[in-house]
Amino acid sequence: MHDFYTVDGLGQFRDGLQLDLERFEDLSPPELQQHVDHIFSEGVSRHGDEHFLKNTSRASVASPAIELLFEYVRRAHFPDRPSRFQSWFGTSDIQSALEFRTQYRGASDALWVISAEHSFRANMRLLTSDRSTLMYSHFAHLYWSGEQGPISALWENLLVPPVHVVRRVSQEEIHAAQQIQPPQGLSAWLDEFTSIP
């Protein structure tokens, strides 16, 4: 098992919780239920429920339409990668989790350590808005290839269930991590510098 950091935006985590896929059997009309059963027969993660089934996405990294485009690029060209709709998300370091929380969640949302056996690392910033359709297609291929692409990276790990909630990150750990963060802008510069062949 490998440990990752994540933000619990809904306040539902607790020590020892196992995060798994969930099957929904109350979709209407029946044709939609059959469609979901066909493409996600094992169920979906909370991300899949929010961004695919319910379409109740909070202001976040990507719109549901972008998520769907990335999913179909994955199915067509990278079927060995885990679906975002069937994954839980984490970062490999606490600084990246704090950066994610600052940009996309509430400052009071708790950070947790979670663990999973299998994961895939990708640059979540490739899902950002305001691109052409052609650029989205290109970025989707870069994302599923695990490449940084032409923009600074915020690396996320797609964790394949079962995922285990290990513990809540303490305020002392958060404070210590904030003390060692590079100055704003330096992280992006380092990402660009280290991506030069």
C-alpha positions as CSV (number, residue, x, y, z in Angstrom):
1,M,0.0,0.0,0.0
2,H,1.1,3.5,-0.8
3,D,0.2,6.7,1.1
4,F,-1.3,9.8,-0.4
5,Y,-2.7,13.1,0.8
6,T,-6.3,14.2,0.0
7,V,-8.8,16.9,0.8
8,D,-12.1,15.9,2.3
9,G,-14.3,18.6,0.9
10,L,-17.5,16.9,2.2
11,G,-16.3,16.2,5.7
12,Q,-17.2,12.5,5.4
13,F,-13.8,10.8,6.2
14,R,-13.0,9.0,9.4
15,D,-10.1,6.8,10.5
16,G,-10.4,3.3,9.1
17,L,-13.0,4.1,6.5
18,Q,-12.7,2.1,3.2
19,L,-13.6,4.1,0.1
20,D,-15.0,1.9,-2.7
21,L,-17.2,2.1,-5.8
22,E,-20.9,2.4,-5.4
23,R,-23.6,1.1,-7.7
24,F,-26.7,3.2,-8.2
25,E,-29.9,1.5,-9.3
26,D,-32.4,4.3,-9.2
27,L,-31.5,6.2,-12.4
28,S,-34.4,7.4,-14.5
29,P,-35.4,6.8,-17.3
30,P,-34.5,3.1,-17.5
31,E,-32.4,3.8,-20.6
32,L,-29.9,5.8,-18.5
33,Q,-29.7,3.1,-15.9
34,Q,-28.9,0.6,-18.6
35,H,-26.2,3.0,-20.1
36,V,-24.5,3.4,-16.7
37,D,-24.7,-0.3,-15.9
38,H,-23.1,-1.0,-19.3
39,I,-20.1,1.4,-19.0
40,F,-19.6,1.3,-15.2
41,S,-20.8,-2.1,-14.2
42,E,-18.7,-2.1,-11.0
43,G,-20.1,1.3,-9.9
44,V,-18.6,4.7,-9.6
45,S,-16.6,6.7,-7.0
46,R,-17.9,9.8,-5.3
47,H,-16.2,11.8,-8.2
48,G,-18.1,9.7,-10.7
49,D,-21.4,10.3,-8.9
50,E,-20.8,14.1,-8.7
51,H,-19.3,14.7,-12.2
52,F,-21.1,12.0,-14.3
53,L,-24.3,10.8,-12.7
54,K,-25.5,13.9,-10.9
55,N,-23.7,16.6,-12.8
56,T,-23.5,18.7,-9.6
57,S,-19.9,19.6,-10.0
58,R,-18.7,22.4,-7.7
59,A,-16.5,25.0,-9.2
60,S,-13.5,22.8,-9.6
61,V,-10.8,21.9,-12.0
62,A,-12.9,20.7,-14.9
63,S,-16.4,20.8,-16.2
64,P,-18.4,17.6,-16.5
65,A,-18.1,17.9,-20.3
66,I,-14.3,18.0,-20.1
67,E,-14.4,15.0,-17.7
68,L,-16.5,13.1,-20.2
69,L,-14.1,13.9,-23.1
70,F,-11.2,12.7,-21.0
71,E,-13.1,9.5,-20.2
72,Y,-13.7,8.7,-23.8
73,V,-10.1,9.4,-24.8
74,R,-9.1,7.0,-22.0
75,R,-11.5,4.4,-23.2
76,A,-10.4,4.7,-26.8
77,H,-6.6,5.0,-26.3
78,F,-5.6,4.2,-22.7
79,P,-8.0,1.5,-21.5
80,D,-5.4,0.3,-18.9
81,R,-5.6,3.6,-17.0
82,P,-8.1,3.9,-14.2
83,S,-11.2,5.9,-14.9
84,R,-11.5,9.3,-13.2
85,F,-15.1,8.3,-12.6
86,Q,-14.0,5.2,-10.7
87,S,-11.1,6.7,-8.8
88,W,-10.4,8.5,-5.6
89,F,-7.7,11.3,-5.7
90,G,-4.6,12.0,-3.8
91,T,-1.3,13.8,-4.0
92,S,2.1,12.3,-3.2
93,D,3.0,15.2,-0.9
94,I,1.3,17.4,1.6
95,Q,2.3,20.6,-0.3
96,S,0.4,19.6,-3.4
97,A,-2.7,18.7,-1.3
98,L,-2.5,22.2,0.3
99,E,-2.1,23.8,-3.1
100,F,-5.2,21.9,-4.3
101,R,-7.2,22.9,-1.2
102,T,-6.2,26.6,-1.7
103,Q,-7.3,26.6,-5.3
104,Y,-10.3,24.4,-5.4
105,R,-11.7,23.8,-1.9
106,G,-12.3,25.5,1.4
107,A,-9.5,26.6,3.7
108,S,-11.1,24.7,6.5
109,D,-11.5,21.4,4.6
110,A,-9.5,18.6,6.4
111,L,-6.5,16.9,4.9
112,W,-6.3,13.2,5.2
113,V,-3.7,10.4,4.5
114,I,-5.2,7.7,2.4
115,S,-3.7,4.5,1.0
116,A,-4.2,2.4,-2.1
117,E,-2.3,-0.4,-3.8
118,H,-2.7,0.9,-7.4
119,S,-2.6,4.4,-8.7
120,F,-1.8,6.5,-11.8
121,R,-0.2,9.9,-11.7
122,A,-1.3,12.7,-14.1
123,N,-1.2,16.5,-14.3
124,M,-4.7,17.7,-13.2
125,R,-4.1,21.1,-14.7
126,L,-4.5,19.6,-18.2
127,L,-8.3,19.5,-17.4
128,T,-8.6,23.3,-17.0
129,S,-11.1,25.3,-18.9
130,D,-10.9,27.9,-21.7
131,R,-9.2,25.7,-24.3
132,S,-10.2,24.8,-27.9
133,T,-11.6,21.4,-28.6
134,L,-8.4,20.5,-30.4
135,M,-6.4,21.5,-27.4
136,Y,-8.6,19.5,-25.0
137,S,-8.1,16.4,-27.2
138,H,-4.3,17.0,-27.1
139,F,-4.3,17.6,-23.4
140,A,-6.4,14.4,-22.8
141,H,-3.8,12.4,-24.6
142,L,-1.0,14.0,-22.6
143,Y,-2.9,13.5,-19.3
144,W,-3.4,9.8,-19.9
145,S,0.2,9.4,-21.1
146,G,1.3,10.8,-17.7
147,E,3.1,13.7,-19.3
148,Q,3.2,17.2,-17.8
149,G,2.3,19.0,-21.1
150,P,3.0,22.7,-21.8
151,I,1.6,24.0,-18.5
152,S,2.8,23.9,-15.0
153,A,1.9,20.7,-13.2
154,L,-0.3,19.9,-10.2
155,W,0.2,16.1,-10.0
156,E,-2.7,14.0,-8.8
157,N,-2.8,10.3,-8.3
158,L,-5.9,8.4,-9.4
159,L,-6.3,5.8,-6.7
160,V,-8.0,2.5,-7.6
161,P,-10.4,1.2,-5.0
162,P,-10.3,-0.1,-2.4
163,V,-8.8,3.0,-0.9
164,H,-8.3,3.2,2.9
165,V,-8.5,6.3,5.0
166,V,-5.5,6.1,7.3
167,R,-5.6,9.3,9.4
168,R,-6.4,13.0,9.5
169,V,-3.4,15.3,8.9
170,S,-2.7,17.3,12.1
171,Q,-2.5,21.1,12.1
172,E,1.1,20.8,13.2
173,E,1.9,18.8,10.0
174,I,0.1,21.4,7.9
175,H,1.9,24.3,9.6
176,A,5.3,22.6,9.1
177,A,4.5,21.9,5.4
178,Q,3.5,25.6,4.9
179,Q,6.8,26.7,6.3
180,I,8.8,24.8,3.7
181,Q,6.8,25.6,0.6
182,P,8.8,27.4,-2.1
183,P,7.9,31.1,-2.7
184,Q,4.8,31.5,-5.0
185,G,5.8,31.2,-8.6
186,L,9.0,29.2,-7.8
187,S,7.1,25.9,-7.9
188,A,5.8,26.6,-11.5
189,W,9.3,27.7,-12.5
190,L,10.8,24.5,-11.1
191,D,8.2,22.4,-12.9
192,E,9.1,24.2,-16.2
193,F,12.8,23.9,-15.6
194,T,12.8,20.2,-14.7
195,S,10.7,19.4,-17.8
196,I,13.4,20.7,-20.2
197,P,15.0,17.7,-21.9
